[in-house]
Amino acid sequence: MFKRLFIFSLFLLGLNSGCKKSSSTNTGVPNVAVNFTIDTNNPQYNNLTIVGGWMYVSGGYLNHGLIIYRASSTQFYAMDRTCTYNNSGVVQVLKSGIMAVDSSCGSQFTISSAGMVSKGPASLALKNYQTSFDGEYLTVSN
Ligand code: FES
């Protein structure tokens, strides 16, 4: 009886977290190769022509995708969409265009501050990749 109750409790805990797989928490998003270049003059990347603009691109850890955010005329942030709580959730940018949230665990990140944590349980910022910009081409790499 107790064994059944224990297993049922574990099941409920699993449902509650919303995480599909168990792994250690707040240990950092594993490294994967990231290396691509965007032509910001291409109409497809129109959102990146204004400061404060952002868009999703593919790639990153488990192909969760990246958020590219234009922080200034010369600076971009390239953040992995993987929620850093336990690397299972994928963050969505809210309508404000400033915050990104993992609806599974509720962690929130400020994309205008390179993905700093604004609400736990995550304690690590979104993983950032290196960016370089020559005025037209944006290269994202690690
Ligand atoms: S719910 Fe698993 S990482 Fe946020």
Backbone and ligand atoms as CSV (ligand in chain L), in Angstrom:
chain,resi,resn,atom,element,x,y,z
A,1,MET,N,N,0.833,-1.206,0.000
A,1,MET,CA,C,0.000,0.000,0.000
A,1,MET,C,C,0.868,1.258,0.000
A,2,PHE,N,N,1.856,1.283,0.945
A,2,PHE,CA,C,2.730,2.453,1.027
A,2,PHE,C,C,3.551,2.612,-0.247
A,3,LYS,N,N,3.944,1.472,-0.790
A,3,LYS,CA,C,4.746,1.509,-2.011
A,3,LYS,C,C,3.939,2.155,-3.145
A,4,ARG,N,N,2.662,1.746,-3.226
A,4,ARG,CA,C,1.791,2.314,-4.263
A,4,ARG,C,C,1.622,3.814,-4.071
A,5,LEU,N,N,1.417,4.198,-2.812
A,5,LEU,CA,C,1.238,5.622,-2.494
A,5,LEU,C,C,2.491,6.403,-2.876
A,6,PHE,N,N,3.646,5.807,-2.571
A,6,PHE,CA,C,4.930,6.449,-2.884
A,6,PHE,C,C,5.074,6.651,-4.391
A,7,ILE,N,N,4.759,5.599,-5.139
A,7,ILE,CA,C,4.874,5.686,-6.605
A,7,ILE,C,C,3.895,6.725,-7.145
A,8,PHE,N,N,2.675,6.731,-6.590
A,8,PHE,CA,C,1.679,7.705,-7.032
A,8,PHE,C,C,2.153,9.130,-6.727
A,9,SER,N,N,2.771,9.320,-5.555
A,9,SER,CA,C,3.285,10.649,-5.194
A,9,SER,C,C,4.364,11.084,-6.162
A,10,LEU,N,N,5.234,10.145,-6.528
A,10,LEU,CA,C,6.290,10.473,-7.498
A,10,LEU,C,C,5.675,10.899,-8.824
A,11,PHE,N,N,4.593,10.178,-9.196
A,11,PHE,CA,C,3.905,10.494,-10.450
A,11,PHE,C,C,3.355,11.919,-10.405
A,12,LEU,N,N,2.731,12.270,-9.276
A,12,LEU,CA,C,2.160,13.613,-9.132
A,12,LEU,C,C,3.270,14.665,-9.171
A,13,LEU,N,N,4.379,14.379,-8.515
A,13,LEU,CA,C,5.501,15.315,-8.529
A,13,LEU,C,C,5.981,15.542,-9.953
A,14,GLY,N,N,6.043,14.449,-10.707
A,14,GLY,CA,C,6.479,14.533,-12.103
A,14,GLY,C,C,5.539,15.410,-12.911
A,15,LEU,N,N,4.219,15.232,-12.672
A,15,LEU,CA,C,3.234,16.047,-13.392
A,15,LEU,C,C,3.392,17.503,-13.030
A,16,ASN,N,N,3.622,17.742,-11.746
A,16,ASN,CA,C,3.704,19.100,-11.242
A,16,ASN,C,C,4.859,19.873,-11.852
A,17,SER,N,N,5.983,19.209,-12.042
A,17,SER,CA,C,7.148,19.929,-12.553
A,17,SER,C,C,6.995,20.233,-14.034
A,18,GLY,N,N,6.228,19.400,-14.749
A,18,GLY,CA,C,6.046,19.631,-16.161
A,18,GLY,C,C,7.263,19.262,-16.980
A,19,CYS,N,N,8.296,18.765,-16.331
A,19,CYS,CA,C,9.517,18.409,-17.035
A,19,CYS,C,C,9.395,16.996,-17.565
A,20,LYS,N,N,9.807,16.806,-18.793
A,20,LYS,CA,C,9.642,15.499,-19.413
A,20,LYS,C,C,10.734,14.531,-19.012
A,21,LYS,N,N,11.883,15.044,-18.639
A,21,LYS,CA,C,12.940,14.126,-18.223
A,21,LYS,C,C,13.596,14.681,-16.972
A,22,SER,N,N,14.112,13.780,-16.180
A,22,SER,CA,C,14.761,14.258,-14.961
A,22,SER,C,C,16.252,14.415,-15.222
A,23,SER,N,N,16.772,15.492,-14.751
A,23,SER,CA,C,18.210,15.722,-14.819
A,23,SER,C,C,18.523,16.702,-13.715
A,24,SER,N,N,19.777,16.927,-13.454
A,24,SER,CA,C,20.109,17.783,-12.324
A,24,SER,C,C,19.729,19.229,-12.637
A,25,THR,N,N,19.436,19.957,-11.593
A,25,THR,CA,C,18.927,21.311,-11.774
A,25,THR,C,C,20.035,22.343,-11.695
A,26,ASN,N,N,19.863,23.401,-12.457
A,26,ASN,CA,C,20.742,24.570,-12.418
A,26,ASN,C,C,22.224,24.219,-12.552
A,27,THR,N,N,22.509,23.310,-13.472
A,27,THR,CA,C,23.903,22.917,-13.695
A,27,THR,C,C,24.457,23.518,-14.985
A,28,GLY,N,N,23.642,24.214,-15.730
A,28,GLY,CA,C,24.111,24.835,-16.973
A,28,GLY,C,C,23.701,24.031,-18.183
A,29,VAL,N,N,23.422,24.735,-19.260
A,29,VAL,CA,C,23.011,24.092,-20.503
A,29,VAL,C,C,24.258,23.491,-21.170
A,30,PRO,N,N,24.206,22.202,-21.527
A,30,PRO,CA,C,25.379,21.570,-22.154
A,30,PRO,C,C,25.788,22.270,-23.453
A,31,ASN,N,N,27.067,22.168,-23.768
A,31,ASN,CA,C,27.588,22.809,-24.980
A,31,ASN,C,C,27.209,22.029,-26.228
A,32,VAL,N,N,26.783,22.745,-27.228
A,32,VAL,CA,C,26.616,22.176,-28.570
A,32,VAL,C,C,27.226,23.189,-29.529
A,33,ALA,N,N,27.625,22.717,-30.707
A,33,ALA,CA,C,28.248,23.622,-31.675
A,33,ALA,C,C,27.207,24.591,-32.241
A,34,VAL,N,N,27.539,25.862,-32.201
A,34,VAL,CA,C,26.671,26.900,-32.781
A,34,VAL,C,C,27.555,27.790,-33.635
A,35,ASN,N,N,27.214,27.942,-34.896
A,35,ASN,CA,C,28.012,28.780,-35.791
A,35,ASN,C,C,27.197,29.096,-37.046
A,36,PHE,N,N,26.655,30.294,-37.095
A,36,PHE,CA,C,25.901,30.686,-38.286
A,36,PHE,C,C,25.965,32.200,-38.442
A,37,THR,N,N,25.636,32.655,-39.638
A,37,THR,CA,C,25.665,34.092,-39.939
A,37,THR,C,C,24.331,34.507,-40.534
A,38,ILE,N,N,23.852,35.640,-40.068
A,38,ILE,CA,C,22.576,36.196,-40.537
A,38,ILE,C,C,22.870,37.484,-41.296
A,39,ASP,N,N,22.244,37.643,-42.459
A,39,ASP,CA,C,22.309,38.918,-43.180
A,39,ASP,C,C,21.125,39.760,-42.703
A,40,THR,N,N,21.405,40.758,-41.870
A,40,THR,CA,C,20.302,41.528,-41.277
A,40,THR,C,C,19.568,42.378,-42.309
A,41,ASN,N,N,20.126,42.486,-43.521
A,41,ASN,CA,C,19.412,43.210,-44.587
A,41,ASN,C,C,18.370,42.332,-45.265
A,42,ASN,N,N,18.446,41.012,-45.001
A,42,ASN,CA,C,17.443,40.095,-45.553
A,42,ASN,C,C,16.101,40.377,-44.861
A,43,PRO,N,N,15.037,40.623,-45.639
A,43,PRO,CA,C,13.734,40.957,-45.053
A,43,PRO,C,C,13.247,39.935,-44.013
A,44,GLN,N,N,13.724,38.706,-44.127
A,44,GLN,CA,C,13.366,37.652,-43.163
A,44,GLN,C,C,13.770,38.034,-41.731
A,45,TYR,N,N,14.811,38.879,-41.637
A,45,TYR,CA,C,15.320,39.261,-40.312
A,45,TYR,C,C,14.981,40.712,-39.977
A,46,ASN,N,N,13.896,41.180,-40.562
A,46,ASN,CA,C,13.465,42.560,-40.387
A,46,ASN,C,C,13.356,42.983,-38.921
A,47,ASN,N,N,12.904,42.055,-38.068
A,47,ASN,CA,C,12.731,42.391,-36.643
A,47,ASN,C,C,14.039,42.790,-35.979
A,48,LEU,N,N,15.149,42.397,-36.588
A,48,LEU,CA,C,16.447,42.681,-35.963
A,48,LEU,C,C,17.022,44.025,-36.403
A,49,THR,N,N,16.270,44.759,-37.221
A,49,THR,CA,C,16.802,46.041,-37.693
A,49,THR,C,C,16.546,47.165,-36.697
A,50,ILE,N,N,15.690,46.918,-35.703
A,50,ILE,CA,C,15.445,47.964,-34.703
A,50,ILE,C,C,15.946,47.511,-33.333
A,51,VAL,N,N,16.464,48.467,-32.580
A,51,VAL,CA,C,16.922,48.172,-31.226
A,51,VAL,C,C,15.710,47.733,-30.395
A,52,GLY,N,N,15.874,46.612,-29.668
A,52,GLY,CA,C,14.757,46.057,-28.907
A,52,GLY,C,C,14.010,44.990,-29.697
A,53,GLY,N,N,14.363,44.831,-30.972
A,53,GLY,CA,C,13.722,43.789,-31.780
A,53,GLY,C,C,14.315,42.424,-31.460
A,54,TRP,N,N,13.551,41.390,-31.694
A,54,TRP,CA,C,14.040,40.036,-31.396
A,54,TRP,C,C,13.394,39.055,-32.358
A,55,MET,N,N,13.974,37.894,-32.472
A,55,MET,CA,C,13.336,36.804,-33.208
A,55,MET,C,C,13.931,35.456,-32.821
A,56,TYR,N,N,13.186,34.412,-33.126
A,56,TYR,CA,C,13.667,33.057,-32.900
A,56,TYR,C,C,14.460,32.600,-34.115
A,57,VAL,N,N,15.507,31.841,-33.883
A,57,VAL,CA,C,16.183,31.135,-34.971
A,57,VAL,C,C,16.419,29.699,-34.501
A,58,SER,N,N,16.649,28.798,-35.430
A,58,SER,CA,C,16.814,27.392,-35.052
A,58,SER,C,C,18.236,27.123,-34.568
A,59,GLY,N,N,18.402,25.991,-33.909
A,59,GLY,CA,C,19.718,25.586,-33.418
A,59,GLY,C,C,19.746,25.527,-31.898
A,60,GLY,N,N,20.945,25.474,-31.362
A,60,GLY,CA,C,21.117,25.434,-29.914
A,60,GLY,C,C,20.943,24.044,-29.332
A,61,TYR,N,N,20.906,23.986,-28.013
A,61,TYR,CA,C,20.831,22.711,-27.299
A,61,TYR,C,C,19.541,21.968,-27.660
A,62,LEU,N,N,19.671,20.734,-28.087
A,62,LEU,CA,C,18.551,19.871,-28.500
A,62,LEU,C,C,17.653,20.548,-29.539
A,63,ASN,N,N,18.265,21.467,-30.283
A,63,ASN,CA,C,17.537,22.242,-31.294
A,63,ASN,C,C,16.324,22.958,-30.702
A,64,HIS,N,N,16.461,23.398,-29.445
A,64,HIS,CA,C,15.386,24.170,-28.811
A,64,HIS,C,C,15.242,25.543,-29.456
A,65,GLY,N,N,16.292,25.971,-30.159
A,65,GLY,CA,C,16.261,27.272,-30.810
A,65,GLY,C,C,16.975,28.344,-29.991
A,66,LEU,N,N,17.153,29.480,-30.618
A,66,LEU,CA,C,17.802,30.626,-29.971
A,66,LEU,C,C,16.882,31.829,-30.075
A,67,ILE,N,N,17.074,32.759,-29.171
A,67,ILE,CA,C,16.455,34.084,-29.277
A,67,ILE,C,C,17.578,35.053,-29.621
A,68,ILE,N,N,17.399,35.769,-30.717
A,68,ILE,CA,C,18.344,36.832,-31.050
A,68,ILE,C,C,17.675,38.143,-30.649
A,69,TYR,N,N,18.376,38.946,-29.869
A,69,TYR,CA,C,17.814,40.213,-29.376
A,69,TYR,C,C,18.776,41.339,-29.731
A,70,ARG,N,N,18.241,42.401,-30.312
A,70,ARG,CA,C,19.104,43.537,-30.655
A,70,ARG,C,C,19.129,44.518,-29.483
A,71,ALA,N,N,20.269,44.611,-28.819
A,71,ALA,CA,C,20.394,45.438,-27.615
A,71,ALA,C,C,20.784,46.876,-27.932
A,72,SER,N,N,21.454,47.101,-29.059
A,72,SER,CA,C,21.849,48.457,-29.446
A,72,SER,C,C,22.123,48.434,-30.949
A,73,SER,N,N,22.593,49.529,-31.488
A,73,SER,CA,C,22.859,49.541,-32.929
A,73,SER,C,C,23.992,48.584,-33.294
A,74,THR,N,N,24.838,48.274,-32.318
A,74,THR,CA,C,25.996,47.419,-32.619
A,74,THR,C,C,26.012,46.100,-31.848
A,75,GLN,N,N,25.130,45.951,-30.840
A,75,GLN,CA,C,25.213,44.768,-29.976
A,75,GLN,C,C,23.963,43.893,-30.048
A,76,PHE,N,N,24.193,42.584,-30.178
A,76,PHE,CA,C,23.109,41.596,-30.180
A,76,PHE,C,C,23.371,40.576,-29.081
A,77,TYR,N,N,22.295,40.029,-28.525
A,77,TYR,CA,C,22.401,38.879,-27.631
A,77,TYR,C,C,21.860,37.664,-28.381
A,78,ALA,N,N,22.540,36.554,-28.263
A,78,ALA,CA,C,22.067,35.298,-28.846
A,78,ALA,C,C,21.939,34.302,-27.703
A,79,MET,N,N,20.696,34.019,-27.327
A,79,MET,CA,C,20.429,33.203,-26.132
A,79,MET,C,C,19.770,31.888,-26.511
A,80,ASP,N,N,20.258,30.812,-25.942
A,80,ASP,CA,C,19.622,29.513,-26.135
A,80,ASP,C,C,18.246,29.544,-25.451
A,81,ARG,N,N,17.237,28.967,-26.118
A,81,ARG,CA,C,15.882,28.981,-25.540
A,81,ARG,C,C,15.695,27.931,-24.446
A,82,THR,N,N,16.709,27.163,-24.177
A,82,THR,CA,C,16.582,26.137,-23.141
A,82,THR,C,C,16.469,26.783,-21.764
A,83,CYS,N,N,15.401,26.436,-21.027
A,83,CYS,CA,C,15.249,26.917,-19.648
A,83,CYS,C,C,16.365,26.301,-18.818
A,84,THR,N,N,17.060,27.119,-18.054
A,84,THR,CA,C,18.245,26.641,-17.341
A,84,THR,C,C,17.916,25.927,-16.036
A,85,TYR,N,N,16.634,25.796,-15.718
A,85,TYR,CA,C,16.312,25.112,-14.457
A,85,TYR,C,C,16.809,23.671,-14.492
A,86,ASN,N,N,16.368,22.914,-15.501
A,86,ASN,CA,C,16.974,21.586,-15.675
A,86,ASN,C,C,17.102,21.206,-17.143
A,87,ASN,N,N,17.122,22.231,-17.987
A,87,ASN,CA,C,17.422,22.077,-19.418
A,87,ASN,C,C,16.368,21.306,-20.206
A,88,SER,N,N,15.161,21.179,-19.664
A,88,SER,CA,C,14.134,20.434,-20.400
A,88,SER,C,C,13.119,21.363,-21.055
A,89,GLY,N,N,12.842,22.495,-20.438
A,89,GLY,CA,C,11.821,23.406,-20.958
A,89,GLY,C,C,12.391,24.350,-22.004
A,90,VAL,N,N,11.477,24.907,-22.800
A,90,VAL,CA,C,11.857,25.868,-23.842
A,90,VAL,C,C,11.128,27.176,-23.549
A,91,VAL,N,N,11.865,28.260,-23.469
A,91,VAL,CA,C,11.240,29.536,-23.102
A,91,VAL,C,C,10.568,30.184,-24.314
A,92,GLN,N,N,9.503,30.913,-24.021
A,92,GLN,CA,C,8.765,31.679,-25.033
A,92,GLN,C,C,8.867,33.148,-24.652
A,93,VAL,N,N,9.087,33.996,-25.649
A,93,VAL,CA,C,9.134,35.431,-25.379
A,93,VAL,C,C,7.702,35.944,-25.220
A,94,LEU,N,N,7.476,36.695,-24.146
A,94,LEU,CA,C,6.144,37.251,-23.892
A,94,LEU,C,C,5.901,38.456,-24.804
A,95,LYS,N,N,4.636,38.882,-24.864
A,95,LYS,CA,C,4.248,39.968,-25.776
A,95,LYS,C,C,5.075,41.229,-25.582
A,96,SER,N,N,5.480,41.487,-24.354
A,96,SER,CA,C,6.264,42.693,-24.060
A,96,SER,C,C,7.562,42.732,-24.868
A,97,GLY,N,N,8.043,41.536,-25.276
A,97,GLY,CA,C,9.314,41.467,-25.991
A,97,GLY,C,C,10.506,41.682,-25.083
A,98,ILE,N,N,10.299,41.596,-23.782
A,98,ILE,CA,C,11.381,41.832,-22.819
A,98,ILE,C,C,11.656,40.580,-21.991
A,99,MET,N,N,10.583,39.842,-21.677
A,99,MET,CA,C,10.707,38.671,-20.824
A,99,MET,C,C,10.458,37.403,-21.640
A,100,ALA,N,N,11.136,36.316,-21.207
A,100,ALA,CA,C,10.873,34.997,-21.770
A,100,ALA,C,C,10.577,34.067,-20.610
A,101,VAL,N,N,9.607,33.178,-20.794
A,101,VAL,CA,C,9.160,32.327,-19.694
A,101,VAL,C,C,9.090,30.869,-20.131
A,102,ASP,N,N,9.428,29.984,-19.195
A,102,ASP,CA,C,9.193,28.554,-19.383
A,102,ASP,C,C,7.897,28.244,-18.649
A,103,SER,N,N,6.834,27.964,-19.387
A,103,SER,CA,C,5.529,27.768,-18.743
A,103,SER,C,C,5.499,26.507,-17.900
A,104,SER,N,N,6.451,25.584,-18.094
A,104,SER,CA,C,6.455,24.349,-17.300
A,104,SER,C,C,6.856,24.621,-15.853
A,105,CYS,N,N,7.959,25.319,-15.661
A,105,CYS,CA,C,8.425,25.549,-14.286
A,105,CYS,C,C,8.197,26.988,-13.841
A,106,GLY,N,N,7.826,27.872,-14.750
A,106,GLY,CA,C,7.531,29.259,-14.384
A,106,GLY,C,C,8.747,30.164,-14.338
A,107,SER,N,N,9.913,29.651,-14.673
A,107,SER,CA,C,11.114,30.489,-14.652
A,107,SER,C,C,10.990,31.590,-15.695
A,108,GLN,N,N,11.489,32.781,-15.320
A,108,GLN,CA,C,11.425,33.918,-16.230
A,108,GLN,C,C,12.805,34.527,-16.398
A,109,PHE,N,N,13.053,34.997,-17.596
A,109,PHE,CA,C,14.360,35.554,-17.951
A,109,PHE,C,C,14.141,36.880,-18.682
A,110,THR,N,N,15.023,37.846,-18.435
A,110,THR,CA,C,14.915,39.154,-19.092
A,110,THR,C,C,15.811,39.153,-20.321
A,111,ILE,N,N,15.212,39.093,-21.500
A,111,ILE,CA,C,16.050,38.974,-22.702
A,111,ILE,C,C,16.759,40.284,-23.023
A,112,SER,N,N,16.195,41.417,-22.562
A,112,SER,CA,C,16.867,42.700,-22.787
A,112,SER,C,C,18.101,42.840,-21.895
A,113,SER,N,N,18.275,41.917,-20.943
A,113,SER,CA,C,19.481,41.879,-20.100
A,113,SER,C,C,20.223,40.568,-20.337
A,114,ALA,N,N,20.247,40.134,-21.580
A,114,ALA,CA,C,20.984,38.936,-21.982
A,114,ALA,C,C,20.496,37.674,-21.272
A,115,GLY,N,N,19.219,37.666,-20.883
A,115,GLY,CA,C,18.640,36.444,-20.335
A,115,GLY,C,C,18.850,36.240,-18.846
A,116,MET,N,N,19.078,37.330,-18.123
A,116,MET,CA,C,19.219,37.203,-16.662
A,116,MET,C,C,17.929,36.664,-16.051
A,117,VAL,N,N,18.070,35.902,-14.958
A,117,VAL,CA,C,16.889,35.327,-14.297
A,117,VAL,C,C,16.120,36.437,-13.586
A,118,SER,N,N,14.814,36.503,-13.849
A,118,SER,CA,C,13.992,37.444,-13.082
A,118,SER,C,C,13.053,36.706,-12.143
A,119,LYS,N,N,12.890,35.394,-12.369
A,119,LYS,CA,C,12.059,34.594,-11.464
A,119,LYS,C,C,12.497,33.141,-11.568
A,120,GLY,N,N,12.667,32.489,-10.418
A,120,GLY,CA,C,13.078,31.092,-10.376
A,120,GLY,C,C,11.931,30.156,-10.691
A,121,PRO,N,N,12.169,28.853,-10.576
A,121,PRO,CA,C,13.285,28.210,-9.865
A,121,PRO,C,C,14.642,28.221,-10.583
A,122,ALA,N,N,14.714,28.635,-11.835
A,122,ALA,CA,C,16.030,28.700,-12.480
A,122,ALA,C,C,16.900,29.705,-11.737
A,123,SER,N,N,18.187,29.434,-11.661
A,123,SER,CA,C,19.095,30.387,-11.013
A,123,SER,C,C,20.204,30.841,-11.961
A,124,LEU,N,N,20.261,30.248,-13.142
A,124,LEU,CA,C,21.284,30.638,-14.122
A,124,LEU,C,C,20.621,31.363,-15.285
A,125,ALA,N,N,21.310,32.375,-15.794
A,125,ALA,CA,C,20.809,33.108,-16.968
A,125,ALA,C,C,20.699,32.171,-18.157
A,126,LEU,N,N,19.931,32.563,-19.148
A,126,LEU,CA,C,19.904,31.807,-20.406
A,126,LEU,C,C,21.326,31.735,-20.942
A,127,LYS,N,N,21.629,30.602,-21.570
A,127,LYS,CA,C,22.979,30.434,-22.121
A,127,LYS,C,C,23.160,31.383,-23.308
A,128,ASN,N,N,24.234,32.148,-23.268
A,128,ASN,CA,C,24.522,33.099,-24.353
A,128,ASN,C,C,25.610,32.558,-25.260
A,129,TYR,N,N,25.443,32.817,-26.552
A,129,TYR,CA,C,26.488,32.517,-27.522
A,129,TYR,C,C,27.135,33.830,-27.944
A,130,GLN,N,N,28.357,33.727,-28.472
A,130,GLN,CA,C,29.078,34.934,-28.889
A,130,GLN,C,C,28.428,35.524,-30.134
A,131,THR,N,N,28.433,36.833,-30.197
A,131,THR,CA,C,27.917,37.505,-31.395
A,131,THR,C,C,28.961,38.488,-31.901
A,132,SER,N,N,29.024,38.641,-33.207
A,132,SER,CA,C,29.819,39.737,-33.776
A,132,SER,C,C,29.048,40.297,-34.967
A,133,PHE,N,N,29.111,41.607,-35.119
A,133,PHE,CA,C,28.270,42.293,-36.097
A,133,PHE,C,C,29.119,43.309,-36.841
A,134,ASP,N,N,29.043,43.261,-38.175
A,134,ASP,CA,C,29.859,44.201,-38.953
A,134,ASP,C,C,29.023,45.318,-39.571
A,135,GLY,N,N,27.798,45.461,-39.090
A,135,GLY,CA,C,26.921,46.485,-39.642
A,135,GLY,C,C,25.880,45.889,-40.581
A,136,GLU,N,N,26.165,44.681,-41.070
A,136,GLU,CA,C,25.177,43.970,-41.892
A,136,GLU,C,C,25.064,42.501,-41.489
A,137,TYR,N,N,26.224,41.858,-41.369
A,137,TYR,CA,C,26.201,40.418,-41.060
A,137,TYR,C,C,26.421,40.187,-39.568
A,138,LEU,N,N,25.536,39.387,-38.995
A,138,LEU,CA,C,25.628,39.009,-37.586
A,138,LEU,C,C,26.071,37.545,-37.513
A,139,THR,N,N,27.206,37.312,-36.879
A,139,THR,CA,C,27.679,35.945,-36.708
A,139,THR,C,C,27.479,35.516,-35.267
A,140,VAL,N,N,26.905,34.311,-35.101
A,140,VAL,CA,C,26.662,33.732,-33.783
A,140,VAL,C,C,27.491,32.468,-33.698
A,141,SER,N,N,28.267,32.338,-32.647
A,141,SER,CA,C,29.157,31.177,-32.564
A,141,SER,C,C,29.508,30.892,-31.099
A,142,ASN,N,N,30.240,29.799,-30.921
A,142,ASN,CA,C,30.784,29.518,-29.587
A,142,ASN,C,C,32.137,28.855,-29.728
L,1,FES,S1,S,10.468,23.075,-16.416
L,1,FES,FE1,FE,12.199,21.807,-16.852
L,1,FES,S2,S,13.544,23.471,-17.297
L,1,FES,FE2,FE,11.901,24.747,-16.702
